C-alpha cells in the first residue's frame, strides 16, 4: 500500500503585511534542506516571484530538474492582472481577498486570459509548461481549461476549513486526492465523462481528530495541521511523530497521502525548527521504507496510471495526540465521505456529506463579489455547523423502548477504541465493543453504510439517533420511512434507508434510524 508524501513549498514575490520580511531566505533554506537529505520536492511559484530574477536564478541554479519540480502557485497578483489587460482592484500588489486574489474573482473569459499569460511566461522562463498548478482553491472552469489546453498533470488545494482567511472549503474528499467534477472543482465526479482528468491533492496535513471541531459553534476555525509554523501541529516534534505514525501504521485503502512544506511569506525564523525536524524525519522514513517522497507531478502521474475514477480511501487515527481518549475514522469514496469520532466511550457519526457531480460550484460562471468564498458539498450530517452549546450534532447508537419510538440512553462502549481494518478493495470495517456485551459493526462501502448490532440486545430495542442543535437551520425538507429529502444551496438530494426505516422522534431536533432484523443499510451513493 503506497504511503506518499509530497514536499510542496510555494513562493510569493510580495508580502504586503510585512514589507521588511525576507521572502528569499525561506526558499534558500528549503532548497538546502531537501538537497541535504536527497529528497524530491516541488516548488510552486507565484507570478510576482516568477518575474523577479532573485527567485528564478535561485531555482534554476540550485534545483535538479530531474529530481525537483517547478510549478505554479495560482493566485492573481497585480502584475499578472495587468499583463492580461485587466484592471487591478487589490489593496496592494498581492491581495489575499477572494474577489481580487483568486480566479473566482474574474469572469471565465478573464480566467482564461490570466492562465494564458501565466503559462506562456512560465514557459519562456523555465522552458516548458508546468505539470503542477496549486492554489488554496481553483474553480472548475480554470482547472478544466488548464487540463484541456495545457495538459497539466496534478493540482493541489487547501484542506477542509471554515472561514480561515475568508476561505470556507467544507465537506470535500477528506485529505488524499480526487478527480473533480467539470462543474465543481471541490466535488469529486462520479463518472469519467464528467470529471476533469487532473487529480487534486488535499494540502497541509490536517489533524484527523482535532481540526474538524476547532472553532465549533463559530464561523471560523483555527489551523491544526502539519504546517511547521503552528505549535500544536507541525511545529511540535511530538505531534509530528504521532501524525506520521498514523499515516504509516493505521489501516488505509488505496493509498495514504500527506503534504509537507510551507509558504515563504511566513518567514524563515517561524518555520525553521519545525520544517528542519520534519525533513529530517522524512528522510529517516524513506530509508526505512515506510513512505515514499516524490514530486506533485510524479504523484499525479501515478494516480492517473492507477485510477480511472476517484478511488476509495481512508484516514484512521486510533491514538490521540492529546491523550484524551479520542479516535477518528475517515472514509471517502467518489459518492460520499463519512467520519466517525470515538470519545467518552461513545461512537458517533460526526460527519456525512454526499457528492453529486451535478452540484455546481457558486463560481462556475459568476464572479465572487465579496472578499470571502464558500466551496462545499451536500450535508447529511454536519457536526460542525449543526452543533450548538447544548448538543454535539451526530448520529449515535441508542437504546429504544419496546415500541422503538424513543430513546432511553446512548449505548456505551468499552474503554478501548474500536477495531478498524480494511476488508477487500473498498470496504473499511469498524467493530465497536459495547459495555453491555456484543458489538456495533459498521461497514463503509463505496455506495453504502451497513450498521449491525450483534449481541444479547433484542434487534428492535436499539436505533441510530440523528440529532442536532435546536436553533440550527437544517436542509431537511421531507422524510418518510425510506427517504430523507434535503435541499442545500438550491440543490435537491436525498439519503435512502435500504434496510431499516426512518422515524420521527418525539423532539424537533432529532430522528431515529431503526433497524430491520438488527441491521441498517444507508445508501449515500448516487443512484
VEXMAR-744601 format. One record per residue (C-alpha): residue number from 1; x, y, z; residue in three letters. Coordinates in nm, 3 decimals, decimal comma, m for minus. Example, Ala and Ser with C-alpha at 12.3 -4.5 7.8 and 13.67 -1.06 7.14 Angstrom:
<recs>
(1 (1,230 m0,450 0,780) "ALA")
(2 (1,367 m0,106 0,714) "SER")
</recs>
This chain:
<recs>
(1 (0,000 0,000 0,000) "UNK")
(2 (0,155 0,327 m0,112) "UNK")
(3 (0,211 0,589 0,156) "UNK")
(4 (0,305 0,906 m0,028) "UNK")
(5 (0,445 1,238 0,090) "UNK")
(6 (0,485 1,548 m0,125) "UNK")
(7 (0,717 1,826 m0,014) "UNK")
(8 (0,549 2,134 m0,158) "UNK")
(9 (0,677 2,484 m0,084) "UNK")
(10 (0,522 2,779 m0,258) "UNK")
(11 (0,678 3,113 m0,330) "UNK")
(12 (0,522 3,459 m0,324) "UNK")
(13 (0,703 3,767 m0,452) "UNK")
(14 (0,532 4,024 m0,224) "UNK")
(15 (0,414 4,031 0,134) "UNK")
(16 (0,204 4,341 0,190) "UNK")
(17 (0,155 4,270 0,559) "UNK")
(18 (0,530 4,296 0,630) "UNK")
(19 (0,736 4,480 0,371) "UNK")
(20 (1,059 4,407 0,563) "UNK")
(21 (1,018 4,029 0,552) "UNK")
(22 (1,291 3,842 0,363) "UNK")
(23 (1,099 3,623 0,119) "UNK")
(24 (1,408 3,472 m0,041) "UNK")
(25 (1,561 3,333 0,278) "UNK")
(26 (1,296 3,061 0,331) "UNK")
(27 (1,335 2,935 m0,026) "UNK")
(28 (1,715 2,921 0,006) "UNK")
(29 (1,682 2,711 0,321) "UNK")
(30 (1,404 2,490 0,188) "UNK")
(31 (1,623 2,403 m0,110) "UNK")
(32 (1,919 2,343 0,123) "UNK")
(33 (1,715 2,102 0,336) "UNK")
(34 (1,583 1,885 0,053) "UNK")
(35 (1,925 1,869 m0,112) "UNK")
(36 (2,091 1,786 0,220) "UNK")
(37 (1,861 1,489 0,264) "UNK")
(38 (1,846 1,398 m0,106) "UNK")
(39 (1,467 1,429 m0,124) "UNK")
(40 (1,245 1,523 m0,417) "UNK")
(41 (1,044 1,842 m0,374) "UNK")
(42 (0,802 2,066 m0,559) "UNK")
(43 (0,833 2,445 m0,563) "UNK")
(44 (0,525 2,631 m0,681) "UNK")
(45 (0,599 2,987 m0,786) "UNK")
(46 (0,354 3,275 m0,792) "UNK")
(47 (0,361 3,517 m1,088) "UNK")
(48 (0,512 3,807 m0,893) "UNK")
(49 (0,802 3,585 m0,779) "UNK")
(50 (0,838 3,442 m1,129) "UNK")
(51 (0,907 3,795 m1,256) "UNK")
(52 (1,193 3,852 m1,008) "UNK")
(53 (1,539 3,735 m1,107) "UNK")
(54 (1,636 3,654 m0,748) "UNK")
(55 (1,381 3,372 m0,729) "UNK")
(56 (1,425 3,249 m1,086) "UNK")
(57 (1,805 3,240 m1,066) "UNK")
(58 (1,788 3,052 m0,735) "UNK")
(59 (1,551 2,787 m0,868) "UNK")
(60 (1,736 2,745 m1,195) "UNK")
(61 (2,076 2,740 m1,032) "UNK")
(62 (2,009 2,515 m0,733) "UNK")
(63 (1,737 2,268 m0,832) "UNK")
(64 (1,795 1,942 m1,018) "UNK")
(65 (1,504 1,941 m1,266) "UNK")
(66 (1,515 1,560 m1,277) "UNK")
(67 (1,459 1,539 m0,901) "UNK")
(68 (1,285 1,865 m0,819) "UNK")
(69 (0,980 2,021 m0,977) "UNK")
(70 (0,893 2,383 m1,050) "UNK")
(71 (0,523 2,452 m1,094) "UNK")
(72 (0,277 2,737 m1,048) "UNK")
(73 (0,109 2,875 m0,738) "UNK")
(74 (m0,204 3,031 m0,881) "UNK")
(75 (m0,301 3,349 m0,703) "UNK")
(76 (m0,374 3,659 m0,907) "UNK")
(77 (m0,137 3,950 m0,846) "UNK")
(78 (m0,121 4,299 m0,991) "UNK")
(79 (0,149 4,220 m1,248) "UNK")
(80 (m0,046 3,922 m1,380) "UNK")
(81 (m0,380 4,103 m1,397) "UNK")
(82 (m0,234 4,400 m1,581) "UNK")
(83 (m0,031 4,179 m1,816) "UNK")
(84 (m0,363 4,011 m1,907) "UNK")
(85 (m0,519 4,351 m1,976) "UNK")
(86 (m0,733 4,357 m1,661) "UNK")
(87 (m0,773 4,634 m1,410) "UNK")
(88 (m0,617 4,558 m1,073) "UNK")
(89 (m0,861 4,610 m0,786) "UNK")
(90 (m0,640 4,497 m0,499) "UNK")
(91 (m0,523 4,687 m0,194) "UNK")
(92 (m0,158 4,609 m0,274) "UNK")
(93 (0,038 4,418 m0,543) "UNK")
(94 (m0,070 4,090 m0,374) "UNK")
(95 (m0,410 4,080 m0,204) "UNK")
(96 (m0,547 3,761 m0,048) "UNK")
(97 (m0,910 3,874 m0,075) "UNK")
(98 (m1,114 3,632 m0,283) "UNK")
(99 (m1,260 3,879 m0,532) "UNK")
(100 (m0,918 4,002 m0,650) "UNK")
(101 (m0,658 3,743 m0,547) "UNK")
(102 (m0,815 3,426 m0,689) "UNK")
(103 (m0,952 3,318 m1,024) "UNK")
(104 (m1,310 3,316 m0,891) "UNK")
(105 (m1,293 3,696 m0,878) "UNK")
(106 (m1,291 3,708 m1,259) "UNK")
(107 (m1,522 3,601 m1,542) "UNK")
(108 (m1,449 3,268 m1,715) "UNK")
(109 (m1,309 3,453 m2,018) "UNK")
(110 (m1,085 3,663 m1,792) "UNK")
(111 (m0,967 3,349 m1,613) "UNK")
(112 (m0,854 3,205 m1,944) "UNK")
(113 (m0,661 3,523 m2,026) "UNK")
(114 (m0,489 3,509 m1,687) "UNK")
(115 (m0,395 3,144 m1,740) "UNK")
(116 (m0,265 3,207 m2,093) "UNK")
(117 (m0,033 3,483 m1,973) "UNK")
(118 (0,081 3,275 m1,678) "UNK")
(119 (0,155 2,967 m1,885) "UNK")
(120 (0,336 3,143 m2,167) "UNK")
(121 (0,551 3,348 m1,932) "UNK")
(122 (0,632 3,037 m1,728) "UNK")
(123 (0,741 2,854 m2,044) "UNK")
(124 (0,952 3,147 m2,160) "UNK")
(125 (1,137 3,146 m1,827) "UNK")
(126 (1,160 2,774 m1,740) "UNK")
(127 (1,149 2,615 m2,085) "UNK")
(128 (0,819 2,425 m2,074) "UNK")
(129 (0,468 2,441 m1,938) "UNK")
(130 (0,422 2,341 m1,573) "UNK")
(131 (0,287 1,997 m1,488) "UNK")
(132 (0,151 2,107 m1,148) "UNK")
(133 (m0,062 2,405 m1,051) "UNK")
(134 (m0,173 2,463 m0,692) "UNK")
(135 (m0,377 2,717 m0,501) "UNK")
(136 (m0,594 2,735 m0,191) "UNK")
(137 (m0,878 2,673 m0,436) "UNK")
(138 (m0,917 2,670 m0,815) "UNK")
(139 (m1,255 2,692 m0,983) "UNK")
(140 (m1,367 2,415 m1,217) "UNK")
(141 (m1,360 2,630 m1,530) "UNK")
(142 (m0,996 2,731 m1,475) "UNK")
(143 (m0,887 2,381 m1,375) "UNK")
(144 (m1,059 2,227 m1,676) "UNK")
(145 (m0,908 2,490 m1,908) "UNK")
(146 (m0,554 2,421 m1,778) "UNK")
(147 (m0,611 2,049 m1,825) "UNK")
(148 (m0,760 2,071 m2,174) "UNK")
(149 (m0,528 2,335 m2,322) "UNK")
(150 (m0,203 2,294 m2,130) "UNK")
(151 (m0,218 1,931 m2,018) "UNK")
(152 (m0,138 1,982 m1,651) "UNK")
(153 (m0,083 1,659 m1,460) "UNK")
(154 (m0,171 1,744 m1,098) "UNK")
(155 (m0,315 2,012 m0,876) "UNK")
(156 (m0,347 2,074 m0,504) "UNK")
(157 (m0,584 2,272 m0,285) "UNK")
(158 (m0,642 2,361 0,078) "UNK")
(159 (m0,763 2,126 0,349) "UNK")
(160 (m1,121 2,144 0,473) "UNK")
(161 (m1,175 2,457 0,684) "UNK")
(162 (m1,442 2,708 0,783) "UNK")
(163 (m1,376 3,081 0,744) "UNK")
(164 (m0,997 3,069 0,780) "UNK")
(165 (m0,857 3,371 0,591) "UNK")
(166 (m1,208 3,413 0,449) "UNK")
(167 (m1,196 3,078 0,266) "UNK")
(168 (m1,452 2,809 0,352) "UNK")
(169 (m1,394 2,469 0,194) "UNK")
(170 (m1,619 2,216 0,365) "UNK")
(171 (m1,746 1,867 0,304) "UNK")
(172 (m1,487 1,768 0,043) "UNK")
(173 (m1,299 1,447 m0,026) "UNK")
(174 (m1,112 1,444 0,304) "UNK")
(175 (m0,735 1,451 0,255) "UNK")
(176 (m0,593 1,219 m0,017) "UNK")
(177 (m0,681 1,305 m0,381) "UNK")
(178 (m0,979 1,308 m0,617) "UNK")
(179 (m1,083 1,381 m0,974) "UNK")
(180 (m1,305 1,691 m0,967) "UNK")
(181 (m1,634 1,740 m1,143) "UNK")
(182 (m1,638 1,956 m1,454) "UNK")
(183 (m1,884 2,188 m1,276) "UNK")
(184 (m1,735 2,189 m0,926) "UNK")
(185 (m1,363 2,197 m0,855) "UNK")
(186 (m1,424 2,085 m0,495) "UNK")
(187 (m1,658 1,795 m0,571) "UNK")
(188 (m1,544 1,450 m0,689) "UNK")
(189 (m1,710 1,338 m1,011) "UNK")
(190 (m1,885 1,001 m1,019) "UNK")
(191 (m1,830 0,930 m1,390) "UNK")
(192 (m1,529 0,963 m1,614) "UNK")
(193 (m1,719 1,167 m1,872) "UNK")
(194 (m1,795 1,436 m1,616) "UNK")
(195 (m1,456 1,461 m1,446) "UNK")
(196 (m1,152 1,676 m1,505) "UNK")
(197 (m0,867 1,423 m1,553) "UNK")
(198 (m0,637 1,606 m1,311) "UNK")
(199 (m0,607 1,465 m0,957) "UNK")
(200 (m0,641 1,731 m0,689) "UNK")
(201 (m0,437 1,655 m0,376) "UNK")
(202 (m0,551 1,800 m0,043) "UNK")
(203 (m0,276 2,004 0,122) "UNK")
(204 (m0,141 2,080 0,469) "UNK")
(205 (m0,176 1,752 0,658) "UNK")
(206 (m0,496 1,811 0,853) "UNK")
(207 (m0,530 1,664 1,205) "UNK")
(208 (m0,792 1,388 1,160) "UNK")
(209 (m0,921 1,425 1,517) "UNK")
(210 (m0,898 1,792 1,617) "UNK")
(211 (m0,915 2,007 1,302) "UNK")
(212 (m1,283 1,932 1,246) "UNK")
(213 (m1,416 2,065 1,578) "UNK")
(214 (m1,178 2,361 1,601) "UNK")
(215 (m1,396 2,669 1,648) "UNK")
(216 (m1,718 2,467 1,667) "UNK")
(217 (m2,017 2,693 1,719) "UNK")
(218 (m1,850 2,979 1,530) "UNK")
(219 (m1,790 3,072 1,167) "UNK")
(220 (m1,410 3,047 1,181) "UNK")
(221 (m1,155 2,775 1,256) "UNK")
(222 (m0,802 2,763 1,388) "UNK")
(223 (m0,541 2,562 1,198) "UNK")
(224 (m0,437 2,217 1,325) "UNK")
(225 (m0,210 2,087 1,050) "UNK")
(226 (0,139 1,971 0,960) "UNK")
(227 (0,243 2,326 0,873) "UNK")
(228 (0,560 2,389 1,080) "UNK")
(229 (0,458 2,740 1,193) "UNK")
(230 (0,178 2,601 1,417) "UNK")
(231 (0,280 2,497 1,766) "UNK")
(232 (0,006 2,236 1,817) "UNK")
(233 (0,067 2,071 1,486) "UNK")
(234 (0,367 2,081 1,258) "UNK")
(235 (0,576 2,286 1,500) "UNK")
(236 (0,558 2,016 1,768) "UNK")
(237 (0,800 1,723 1,721) "UNK")
(238 (0,575 1,506 1,939) "UNK")
(239 (0,265 1,581 1,730) "UNK")
(240 (0,459 1,533 1,404) "UNK")
(241 (0,571 1,186 1,512) "UNK")
(242 (0,217 1,097 1,611) "UNK")
(243 (0,094 1,221 1,272) "UNK")
(244 (0,342 1,011 1,074) "UNK")
(245 (0,278 0,708 1,294) "UNK")
(246 (m0,091 0,716 1,197) "UNK")
(247 (m0,002 0,781 0,832) "UNK")
(248 (0,229 0,480 0,825) "UNK")
(249 (0,075 0,229 1,065) "UNK")
(250 (m0,302 0,276 1,061) "UNK")
(251 (m0,531 0,099 0,811) "UNK")
(252 (m0,577 0,273 0,477) "UNK")
(253 (m0,738 0,194 0,144) "UNK")
(254 (m0,584 0,259 m0,198) "UNK")
(255 (m0,309 0,485 m0,061) "UNK")
(256 (m0,219 0,724 0,219) "UNK")
(257 (m0,107 1,078 0,148) "UNK")
(258 (0,014 1,397 0,311) "UNK")
(259 (0,195 1,718 0,216) "UNK")
(260 (0,491 1,877 0,395) "UNK")
(261 (0,609 2,233 0,338) "UNK")
(262 (0,536 2,600 0,399) "UNK")
(263 (0,475 2,919 0,204) "UNK")
(264 (0,768 3,161 0,214) "UNK")
(265 (0,557 3,452 0,341) "UNK")
(266 (0,570 3,324 0,700) "UNK")
(267 (0,945 3,395 0,710) "UNK")
(268 (1,226 3,151 0,778) "UNK")
(269 (1,251 3,209 1,154) "UNK")
(270 (0,890 3,097 1,206) "UNK")
(271 (0,923 2,771 1,013) "UNK")
(272 (1,291 2,682 1,059) "UNK")
(273 (1,278 2,448 1,359) "UNK")
(274 (0,962 2,264 1,257) "UNK")
(275 (1,049 2,221 0,890) "UNK")
(276 (1,407 2,113 0,965) "UNK")
(277 (1,273 1,847 1,202) "UNK")
(278 (1,011 1,725 0,955) "UNK")
(279 (1,250 1,694 0,661) "UNK")
(280 (1,500 1,503 0,876) "UNK")
(281 (1,223 1,270 0,996) "UNK")
(282 (1,101 1,218 0,640) "UNK")
(283 (1,449 1,116 0,530) "UNK")
(284 (1,450 0,851 0,806) "UNK")
(285 (1,110 0,722 0,696) "UNK")
(286 (1,226 0,697 0,335) "UNK")
(287 (1,536 0,500 0,436) "UNK")
(288 (1,323 0,259 0,641) "UNK")
(289 (1,083 0,212 0,350) "UNK")
(290 (0,783 0,347 0,542) "UNK")
(291 (0,697 0,625 0,295) "UNK")
(292 (0,792 0,741 m0,047) "UNK")
(293 (0,859 1,108 m0,111) "UNK")
(294 (0,801 1,237 m0,462) "UNK")
(295 (0,709 1,550 m0,652) "UNK")
(296 (0,349 1,651 m0,703) "UNK")
(297 (0,394 1,584 m1,075) "UNK")
(298 (0,506 1,226 m1,004) "UNK")
(299 (0,214 1,167 m0,766) "UNK")
(300 (m0,025 1,297 m1,031) "UNK")
(301 (0,117 1,063 m1,292) "UNK")
(302 (0,099 0,767 m1,053) "UNK")
(303 (m0,261 0,849 m0,963) "UNK")
(304 (m0,366 0,873 m1,327) "UNK")
(305 (m0,191 0,546 m1,414) "UNK")
(306 (m0,364 0,360 m1,131) "UNK")
(307 (m0,712 0,514 m1,112) "UNK")
(308 (m0,957 0,596 m1,390) "UNK")
(309 (m1,203 0,724 m1,130) "UNK")
(310 (m1,159 0,865 m0,781) "UNK")
(311 (m1,070 0,568 m0,557) "UNK")
(312 (m1,197 0,480 m0,213) "UNK")
(313 (m0,962 0,590 0,064) "UNK")
(314 (m0,947 0,610 0,442) "UNK")
(315 (m0,764 0,805 0,713) "UNK")
(316 (m0,760 0,645 1,058) "UNK")
(317 (m0,624 0,777 1,388) "UNK")
(318 (m0,694 0,542 1,680) "UNK")
(319 (m0,446 0,716 1,912) "UNK")
(320 (m0,499 1,067 2,048) "UNK")
(321 (m0,207 1,316 2,035) "UNK")
(322 (m0,354 1,489 2,342) "UNK")
(323 (m0,402 1,155 2,523) "UNK")
(324 (m0,766 1,242 2,593) "UNK")
(325 (m0,908 0,918 2,459) "UNK")
(326 (m1,036 1,016 2,114) "UNK")
(327 (m1,015 0,832 1,784) "UNK")
(328 (m1,124 0,941 1,437) "UNK")
(329 (m1,207 0,738 1,128) "UNK")
(330 (m1,249 0,899 0,784) "UNK")
(331 (m1,378 0,713 0,479) "UNK")
(332 (m1,407 0,862 0,128) "UNK")
(333 (m1,546 0,734 m0,197) "UNK")
(334 (m1,646 0,923 m0,507) "UNK")
(335 (m2,004 0,913 m0,376) "UNK")
(336 (m1,971 1,033 m0,015) "UNK")
(337 (m1,748 1,090 0,284) "UNK")
(338 (m1,813 0,988 0,643) "UNK")
(339 (m1,634 1,049 0,973) "UNK")
(340 (m1,676 0,860 1,299) "UNK")
(341 (m1,549 1,001 1,629) "UNK")
(342 (m1,494 0,785 1,936) "UNK")
(343 (m1,484 0,972 2,268) "UNK")
(344 (m1,610 0,923 2,625) "UNK")
(345 (m1,698 0,560 2,542) "UNK")
(346 (m1,938 0,671 2,269) "UNK")
(347 (m1,913 0,641 1,892) "UNK")
(348 (m2,093 0,888 1,666) "UNK")
(349 (m2,105 0,964 1,300) "UNK")
(350 (m1,978 1,320 1,322) "UNK")
(351 (m1,994 1,399 0,951) "UNK")
(352 (m2,164 1,261 0,639) "UNK")
(353 (m2,155 1,455 0,312) "UNK")
(354 (m2,276 1,336 m0,027) "UNK")
(355 (m2,102 1,400 m0,359) "UNK")
(356 (m2,302 1,468 m0,674) "UNK")
(357 (m2,115 1,575 m0,987) "UNK")
(358 (m2,420 1,778 m1,099) "UNK")
(359 (m2,393 2,013 m0,800) "UNK")
(360 (m2,238 2,327 m0,946) "UNK")
(361 (m1,996 2,544 m0,757) "UNK")
(362 (m2,105 2,901 m0,694) "UNK")
(363 (m1,831 3,040 m0,918) "UNK")
(364 (m1,864 2,829 m1,230) "UNK")
(365 (m1,993 3,123 m1,434) "UNK")
(366 (m2,031 3,402 m1,177) "UNK")
(367 (m1,756 3,614 m1,025) "UNK")
(368 (m1,709 3,627 m0,650) "UNK")
(369 (m1,825 3,971 m0,542) "UNK")
(370 (m1,705 3,963 m0,180) "UNK")
(371 (m1,374 3,902 m0,006) "UNK")
(372 (m1,483 3,556 0,114) "UNK")
(373 (m1,581 3,236 m0,064) "UNK")
(374 (m1,760 2,907 0,001) "UNK")
(375 (m1,689 2,572 m0,161) "UNK")
(376 (m1,897 2,286 m0,025) "UNK")
(377 (m2,071 1,956 m0,090) "UNK")
(378 (m2,409 1,815 0,025) "UNK")
(379 (m2,455 1,772 0,402) "UNK")
(380 (m2,649 1,480 0,550) "UNK")
(381 (m2,485 1,526 0,890) "UNK")
(382 (m2,264 1,827 0,957) "UNK")
(383 (m2,130 1,802 1,310) "UNK")
(384 (m1,957 2,139 1,289) "UNK")
(385 (m2,239 2,356 1,158) "UNK")
(386 (m2,531 2,169 1,317) "UNK")
(387 (m2,397 2,168 1,674) "UNK")
(388 (m2,475 2,426 1,942) "UNK")
(389 (m2,371 2,483 2,303) "UNK")
(390 (m2,606 2,211 2,426) "UNK")
(391 (m2,582 1,947 2,151) "UNK")
(392 (m2,295 1,797 1,958) "UNK")
(393 (m2,467 1,700 1,636) "UNK")
(394 (m2,420 1,346 1,513) "UNK")
(395 (m2,567 1,002 1,457) "UNK")
(396 (m2,535 0,779 1,766) "UNK")
(397 (m2,637 0,430 1,868) "UNK")
(398 (m2,911 0,447 2,133) "UNK")
(399 (m3,136 0,212 2,326) "UNK")
(400 (m3,508 0,248 2,250) "UNK")
(401 (m3,825 0,124 2,420) "UNK")
(402 (m4,013 m0,181 2,307) "UNK")
(403 (m4,214 0,023 2,058) "UNK")
(404 (m3,898 0,160 1,901) "UNK")
(405 (m4,032 0,512 1,929) "UNK")
(406 (m3,797 0,690 2,169) "UNK")
(407 (m3,452 0,652 2,311) "UNK")
(408 (m3,372 0,581 2,675) "UNK")
(409 (m2,995 0,617 2,672) "UNK")
(410 (m2,692 0,624 2,447) "UNK")
(411 (m2,516 0,292 2,412) "UNK")
(412 (m2,173 0,294 2,574) "UNK")
(413 (m1,868 0,103 2,469) "UNK")
(414 (m1,570 m0,042 2,648) "UNK")
(415 (m1,272 0,180 2,723) "UNK")
(416 (m1,067 0,085 2,420) "UNK")
(417 (m1,102 0,232 2,071) "UNK")
(418 (m1,298 0,049 1,803) "UNK")
(419 (m1,121 m0,208 1,592) "UNK")
(420 (m1,066 m0,076 1,240) "UNK")
(421 (m0,949 m0,280 0,945) "UNK")
(422 (m0,968 m0,293 0,568) "UNK")
(423 (m1,177 m0,570 0,412) "UNK")
(424 (m1,145 m0,625 0,040) "UNK")
(425 (m1,059 m0,347 m0,200) "UNK")
(426 (m1,314 m0,084 m0,096) "UNK")
(427 (m1,452 m0,170 0,249) "UNK")
(428 (m1,349 m0,025 0,584) "UNK")
(429 (m1,479 m0,233 0,877) "UNK")
(430 (m1,531 m0,089 1,227) "UNK")
(431 (m1,611 m0,311 1,527) "UNK")
(432 (m1,712 m0,125 1,844) "UNK")
(433 (m1,734 m0,341 2,154) "UNK")
(434 (m2,027 m0,245 2,381) "UNK")
(435 (m2,010 m0,233 2,759) "UNK")
(436 (m2,327 m0,444 2,790) "UNK")
(437 (m2,180 m0,711 2,564) "UNK")
(438 (m2,188 m0,759 2,192) "UNK")
(439 (m2,073 m0,505 1,938) "UNK")
(440 (m2,184 m0,248 1,685) "UNK")
(441 (m2,035 m0,321 1,345) "UNK")
(442 (m2,013 m0,057 1,073) "UNK")
(443 (m1,903 m0,136 0,720) "UNK")
(444 (m1,819 0,162 0,500) "UNK")
(445 (m1,855 0,063 0,135) "UNK")
(446 (m1,826 0,259 m0,186) "UNK")
(447 (m2,202 0,329 m0,210) "UNK")
(448 (m2,343 0,208 0,123) "UNK")
(449 (m2,309 0,216 0,500) "UNK")
(450 (m2,402 m0,106 0,682) "UNK")
(451 (m2,468 m0,087 1,058) "UNK")
(452 (m2,536 m0,405 1,258) "UNK")
(453 (m2,571 m0,470 1,632) "UNK")
(454 (m2,459 m0,813 1,746) "UNK")
(455 (m2,514 m0,942 2,100) "UNK")
(456 (m2,783 m1,004 2,357) "UNK")
(457 (m2,987 m0,688 2,291) "UNK")
(458 (m3,311 m0,755 2,104) "UNK")
(459 (m3,297 m0,645 1,744) "UNK")
(460 (m3,580 m0,395 1,786) "UNK")
(461 (m3,452 m0,223 2,103) "UNK")
(462 (m3,179 m0,010 1,950) "UNK")
(463 (m3,157 0,252 1,679) "UNK")
(464 (m2,929 0,521 1,542) "UNK")
(465 (m3,038 0,865 1,659) "UNK")
(466 (m2,961 1,165 1,437) "UNK")
(467 (m2,962 1,482 1,649) "UNK")
(468 (m2,865 1,846 1,606) "UNK")
(469 (m2,876 2,182 1,779) "UNK")
(470 (m3,224 2,323 1,843) "UNK")
(471 (m3,164 2,653 1,667) "UNK")
(472 (m2,984 2,516 1,363) "UNK")
(473 (m3,136 2,565 1,019) "UNK")
(474 (m3,109 2,223 0,855) "UNK")
(475 (m3,152 2,141 0,484) "UNK")
(476 (m3,403 1,859 0,562) "UNK")
(477 (m3,723 1,914 0,363) "UNK")
(478 (m3,924 1,592 0,396) "UNK")
(479 (m3,897 1,246 0,547) "UNK")
(480 (m4,075 0,915 0,511) "UNK")
(481 (m3,974 0,570 0,628) "UNK")
(482 (m3,740 0,512 0,333) "UNK")
(483 (m3,603 0,854 0,242) "UNK")
(484 (m3,489 1,187 0,386) "UNK")
(485 (m3,506 1,464 0,126) "UNK")
(486 (m3,271 1,759 0,155) "UNK")
(487 (m3,211 2,086 m0,024) "UNK")
(488 (m2,884 2,275 0,009) "UNK")
(489 (m2,794 2,590 m0,184) "UNK")
(490 (m3,091 2,526 m0,412) "UNK")
(491 (m2,987 2,166 m0,491) "UNK")
(492 (m3,214 1,871 m0,402) "UNK")
(493 (m3,069 1,539 m0,286) "UNK")
(494 (m3,165 1,251 m0,058) "UNK")
(495 (m3,049 0,981 0,180) "UNK")
(496 (m3,215 0,642 0,140) "UNK")
(497 (m3,256 0,372 0,404) "UNK")
(498 (m3,241 0,049 0,205) "UNK")
(499 (m3,271 m0,172 0,512) "UNK")
(500 (m3,449 m0,034 0,819) "UNK")
(501 (m3,660 0,280 0,838) "UNK")
(502 (m3,652 0,646 0,935) "UNK")
(503 (m3,889 0,757 1,211) "UNK")
(504 (m3,957 1,098 1,358) "UNK")
(505 (m3,858 1,105 1,723) "UNK")
(506 (m4,052 1,292 1,991) "UNK")
(507 (m3,848 1,609 1,957) "UNK")
(508 (m3,794 1,874 1,697) "UNK")
(509 (m3,418 1,828 1,667) "UNK")
(510 (m3,376 1,454 1,621) "UNK")
(511 (m3,495 1,149 1,429) "UNK")
(512 (m3,439 0,776 1,455) "UNK")
(513 (m3,297 0,530 1,206) "UNK")
(514 (m3,448 0,199 1,316) "UNK")
(515 (m3,306 m0,140 1,217) "UNK")
(516 (m3,481 m0,424 1,043) "UNK")
(517 (m3,379 m0,765 1,176) "UNK")
(518 (m3,094 m0,597 1,362) "UNK")
(519 (m2,945 m0,422 1,060) "UNK")
(520 (m2,943 m0,076 0,895) "UNK")
(521 (m2,826 m0,007 0,541) "UNK")
(522 (m2,793 0,357 0,436) "UNK")
(523 (m2,736 0,449 0,073) "UNK")
(524 (m2,550 0,778 0,038) "UNK")
(525 (m2,427 0,684 m0,309) "UNK")
(526 (m2,583 0,834 m0,621) "UNK")
(527 (m2,849 0,620 m0,786) "UNK")
</recs>
